[in-house]
Amino acid sequence: MVSLGCAAVAPLFAQSTARVGLATRVFHPEQRRNWRGAEHKELRCTIWYPAVSTATETKQLIGPPDEPLFEAGSAAPNAEFAPTVQKLPLVLLSHGSGGSAEQFAWLGTALARAGYIAVAVDHPGNNSHEPYTSEGFILSWERATDLSEVLDGVLADAEIGPHIDPQRVGAAGFSIGGYAVMELAGAQTDISILFDFCKEHPDTTSCHVPEMRGMGSPKEMMQAVRKSSRESLARSGESFRDERVQAVFAIAPANGMVLTDESLRAMRLPVEMVVGKTDPIADPRDNANWIHMNVRGARETLLSGGVEHYTFLDTCTAVGKSKLGVYCADNAGVNRDAVHAQVAAMAVKFFDRALKAR
């Protein structure tokens, strides 16, 4: 385990002259699946990639066009791919509870500037573009299926697929997205652990995150899910391992305690985690530490200096700070952009090492 303070400056790669392209895709998997009661039965994706040097980047602003809530660097919408000698590695991105694909713009852009294709998905029933559902919060293992089916989609895409090296695929996730990428890596869930934990600690943020406000009590949510999704609950403990995924990077992973020690000890691929030392939402003592203790060779970095859970969301605008409360309320001395640059550099270094060209 490594403990670090916040970065004071951005890493060198962030100053690169490489251009970043930005695209969107919507995939409609043909196989039967659980949509978690989502309003939109589709997988909507945001994609960042290396673009031609003549591409014109614009600011990435997230939220209402007239009053954006977040910002995250710049990218060139629908730019041409940069010409490359070899195919590019790809990293799947899984957002946090109630977030969106765009909330990974800070990392997706950094990965693309470093030579990766980064693909983030809006997880059905649990993203900020549609009403939340109880199923979207509770059936978190279904996120792994989302990611695998998105990988199918981009590999088959006529414009993007030819640029991807299918032998070099990684995944990164934030919060419950960190849990999802661990499932892709072979971790398996014992949902009874979470139920027992929340019964003993009903007020802990692990059992009722801020995004669940207005959804009813955890007990009420669970009753709704039992009625709608018995088949998903029955397979919650199955393996969702995707053998195409060769490395995972988890940022402030949540629900770590529900991953079985047997499945974690059986994992044989590179795992790296980074989390705020005093994270009140995904306390590393219940989550990242458990994964680190059980996964052979896993690396865990604790960031001090006041870095907490929502530091890993995109940087808030003045409007965002006035409207979004806890999601934009960084501790004194925390520079969100600097933390993003530090963690993005860690992710690039990790994937460069783990997904070497063969």
MODAFEN-V463476 format. One record per residue. RES is the residue in one letter. SS is DSSP state (helix for helix, strand for strand, loop for the rest). Layout:
res = {RES/RES}
ss = {SS/SS}
This chain:
res = {M/V/S/L/G/C/A/A/V/A/P/L/F/A/Q/S/T/A/R/V/G/L/A/T/R/V/F/H/P/E/Q/R/R/N/W/R/G/A/E/H/K/E/L/R/C/T/I/W/Y/P/A/V/S/T/A/T/E/T/K/Q/L/I/G/P/P/D/E/P/L/F/E/A/G/S/A/A/P/N/A/E/F/A/P/T/V/Q/K/L/P/L/V/L/L/S/H/G/S/G/G/S/A/E/Q/F/A/W/L/G/T/A/L/A/R/A/G/Y/I/A/V/A/V/D/H/P/G/N/N/S/H/E/P/Y/T/S/E/G/F/I/L/S/W/E/R/A/T/D/L/S/E/V/L/D/G/V/L/A/D/A/E/I/G/P/H/I/D/P/Q/R/V/G/A/A/G/F/S/I/G/G/Y/A/V/M/E/L/A/G/A/Q/T/D/I/S/I/L/F/D/F/C/K/E/H/P/D/T/T/S/C/H/V/P/E/M/R/G/M/G/S/P/K/E/M/M/Q/A/V/R/K/S/S/R/E/S/L/A/R/S/G/E/S/F/R/D/E/R/V/Q/A/V/F/A/I/A/P/A/N/G/M/V/L/T/D/E/S/L/R/A/M/R/L/P/V/E/M/V/V/G/K/T/D/P/I/A/D/P/R/D/N/A/N/W/I/H/M/N/V/R/G/A/R/E/T/L/L/S/G/G/V/E/H/Y/T/F/L/D/T/C/T/A/V/G/K/S/K/L/G/V/Y/C/A/D/N/A/G/V/N/R/D/A/V/H/A/Q/V/A/A/M/A/V/K/F/F/D/R/A/L/K/A/R}
ss = {loop/strand/strand/strand/loop/loop/loop/loop/loop/loop/loop/helix/helix/helix/helix/loop/loop/loop/strand/strand/strand/strand/strand/strand/strand/strand/strand/loop/loop/loop/loop/loop/loop/loop/loop/loop/loop/loop/loop/loop/loop/loop/strand/strand/strand/strand/strand/strand/strand/strand/strand/loop/loop/loop/loop/loop/loop/strand/strand/strand/strand/strand/strand/strand/loop/loop/strand/strand/strand/strand/strand/strand/strand/strand/strand/strand/strand/loop/loop/loop/strand/loop/loop/loop/loop/loop/loop/strand/strand/strand/strand/strand/strand/strand/loop/loop/loop/loop/loop/loop/helix/helix/helix/helix/helix/helix/helix/helix/helix/helix/helix/helix/helix/loop/loop/loop/strand/strand/strand/strand/strand/loop/loop/loop/loop/loop/loop/loop/loop/loop/loop/loop/loop/helix/helix/helix/helix/helix/loop/loop/loop/helix/helix/helix/helix/helix/helix/helix/helix/helix/helix/helix/helix/helix/helix/helix/loop/loop/loop/loop/helix/helix/helix/strand/strand/strand/strand/strand/strand/strand/strand/strand/strand/strand/loop/helix/helix/helix/helix/helix/helix/helix/helix/helix/loop/loop/loop/loop/strand/loop/helix/helix/helix/helix/helix/helix/helix/helix/helix/helix/loop/loop/loop/loop/loop/loop/loop/loop/loop/helix/helix/helix/loop/loop/loop/loop/loop/helix/helix/helix/helix/helix/helix/helix/helix/helix/helix/helix/loop/helix/helix/helix/helix/helix/loop/loop/loop/loop/loop/loop/loop/loop/loop/loop/strand/strand/strand/strand/strand/strand/strand/loop/loop/loop/loop/helix/helix/helix/strand/loop/helix/helix/helix/helix/helix/loop/loop/loop/loop/strand/strand/strand/strand/strand/strand/strand/loop/loop/loop/loop/loop/loop/loop/loop/loop/loop/loop/helix/helix/helix/helix/helix/helix/helix/loop/loop/loop/loop/strand/strand/strand/strand/strand/loop/loop/loop/loop/loop/helix/helix/helix/helix/loop/loop/strand/strand/loop/helix/helix/helix/helix/helix/helix/loop/helix/helix/helix/loop/loop/loop/loop/loop/loop/loop/loop/helix/helix/helix/helix/helix/helix/helix/helix/helix/helix/helix/helix/helix/helix/helix/helix/helix/helix/helix/loop/loop/loop/loop}
